[in-house]
């Protein structure tokens, strides 16, 4: 039997369960009179499109308690009625094997929303009905939204909404969310269900002895007066599945109920010769198949454009090539457009030139060089590099391309203890480490998120790329710059293998919905980009401004010079760099390209007057690998705690010193 403790750390699991029950009182911004609606369903069925369409800009994107899963909630007014909508994470079951499943289940089971809108993908109706049946087991007020009807028609599928509604016993509304079709009807019907406060009628039944056992256990729970605030039928099914959380709650009420449930489950296992949770899954799939077969008809078999493209995109050979082209295209787009926009911003801010502390005074230097310099540095990163990166990433993600790339890269990622989905935050790391580490929340376990974050800190972000290009590509050669990128990929792989040895454990398999390729909605892309950029801006800008001011204050006070001299045995002796390199590495902790900016302020624009070819390469290696910037360290602390952030930072520093020193010794012989 698979236990929850095999998938996530027990302490994290219990904390998320505990916090998710009372999070709404602390984080909600709705009124008591508002109708509370929850959007629930599989991933990539269009929930976020519906959510964005209904709530517009009146929404908040934050974290669920436990800080591993994104949450989105918003308000709207419809015909005088206030409505509060929460977009639950896309999941496939209520098994509590992941953080997404935990927070979704706990919200529906314990917060009792007025209505649950179950969003289905019409083109894969049977697969989506598996989750619908689990919702119906909870006997919550619900309505079914059959979305993406246009894609179903493209595949030659016709769905009889009336038959589906009759089979499920709940209202069913067809929609095409990307065009807004059916959403007003969906909203109106949802309000009606919420006001009636009518729970789903149990008209669905599983087969033979399974249904009989469910009824027996439900009746026994009633007689034992076992009440955990959930449907007796749902509790009975979860006990038969040996769900660890429900077992614990019921055991605190009645140990006899647990014993009786185990007895009944054992009887089922004897008959079917398989675990009870597998029996229940088979029953749901069987019923979902019958309902889908009765409600849909394949009028003609069409090979869609998406299916034709998939013959190339997920081909065992061609697929790897197309995946590489997608990643390369994302990076080229980001850097080409980023460099162009960065040039415009730099020209627009040409008024900003660092002042001499001796002439202007310490206070002016701290405010001008430090605080204002940090603001300018933030603008030259967020606007030119991060925004274009997020726009293109959103298009790739919402079109379905990113899931294909993750699928093709799964075998490679498994070698460092991750699966293909981890490629998504790793790609983000080439733009900026902060949003990349933030996006590791899409991974199932803390161990996988930590391994991914560790790998991300070694990826050359936009700031590190500036160092590589500014030092090596210009003053040595573009080929040496490319060689550093190859070296970095090798280091990521090697350090990933080391981290995997240090954190042993089973990696979860890759489970991702590979929906049909489609042209994303521009409005969704813009809103998604804005939400991502906004959260990053709130974190990065204060750190840049304050951090730059502190570094400038230290410089004015004369603190950096002695520190640099103290570091001389390392910088001069082992790394063979000039003595002032210590100051460069110190200021680079705030933001990596400060290494280049400070060097220019020391020696002017012709850096070849101060450094040799070997020193350019070594300084670029150190800048590429050593301690993450302050904003990256801060998000590591927020996501994983101080201890994990310290270990990751130390690993970066040790790797940089070791690799940089070896490179200095070898290159000094040949160059």
Order of alpha helices (4+ residues) and beta strands (2+ residues): alpha-beta-alpha-beta-beta-beta-alpha-beta-alpha-beta-alpha-beta-alpha-beta-alpha-alpha-alpha-alpha-alpha-alpha-beta-alpha-alpha-alpha-alpha-alpha-alpha-alpha-alpha-alpha-alpha-alpha-alpha-alpha-alpha-alpha-alpha-alpha-alpha-alpha-alpha
